């Protein structure tokens, strides 16, 4: 117990003795991890947005003009039996015409001139969660096109594809920037610890001479690195939260994006804790890199 | 307690020790004499595993130091106390904390640390300075604290490298008396020095090194 409190005290003394370096290391780590956090937050929100938009995607299954009511019932039965279909809504030719007139009252005279209703009957299909990926939607649409009585299957493939591409790109950028900036954080902390090791090299030599094990010597520096990383990470989250709230406030006051701010979300507490743990791990790694070079027991 | 068999070591083609063989028994008090650069410090560093010989074998307290893994070196050093000419005390720690350090690294309980440190400080006569920082002590007192740190965990061997190098003749006598006292309690003591005053005060076995070679032994009579 006394040994543990000694190691903790030594970590604190290290940080306090080199407090300017420690502060600079924490702040640099904070800004570095905040940059990673911005991309992570963007990614999380875009992914959520992509999820909502995909939930909202409806697929139109247009029926053949000449289809009798029995055949319509046959197509409906086929669709209802499909495990990919979450919900189904039939829109008759008359309902389609009514909706068109309601949505485009100024254009309704165009249809009047044709004499007969040109709009086909259709089913509006929502797919279940497991079948909403761009590939799954495409496969399903191709399959349903082959069903007798189905004239056309329509959905906004481009929109789904574009959204998936954006999310994937952000994901790649977030990973790339995350890796580069995490390496930067490790380097910053490694240099801070190296400086501490240098200023305390005489003390380390004495500890070795009196029989301190390598781990006894290393633990205070590993703790210091972990604390620097955890503090940097926690502060970066505070910084991000402040920026996030300011951004939401800005959106609320700007009429154009009003309402969108309610769709945005910050990291849940579990993710925040995980990010602090990641920061701690990076600090630990940085410290480990430095002390490894200090070698084994030598006087 | 200490055995060296045909030990040689060289740095950049320059021989530091050449074919050195000797044995020191349990409870002996041995002076390691020789001018600066004779190889005394190299030899002491080898005894605590800080240097490895190029040839030969070193055994300390039944441990073959030449074959010791780096991770086992600390455990050897817990059995061998070391005293230095420049004291090597931690300047920001009190006398008590400096002396407590060897016990702390071994995970000794607080109660035992307090008891053993008090005993060691009393043995070297600086118990009243326990709360002071090393900078507030005289050179003689600093050397006493260094000795207290070396003996606090009851080592089987005490090695001292030029322990009186920074001390005046009267303090030298006091420190030598202290070593004799420690030796009288059963600890094997090896003192490396080039100071004839030390040799004159110690009526014990003398090993003399010259240019890395061990000269024939002599015994100084009081």
Interface residues (C-beta under 8 A of the other chain):
Chain A: X1 X2 X3 X6 X13 X202 X203 X205 X206 X207 X208 X209 X210 X211 X212 X213 X214 X216 X296 X297 X298 X299
Chain B: X45 X48 X49 X50 X70 X71 X73 X74 X75 X76 X77 X78 X82 X88 X89 X90 X92 X101 X102 X104 X105 X106 X107 X108 X109 X110 X113 X149 X153
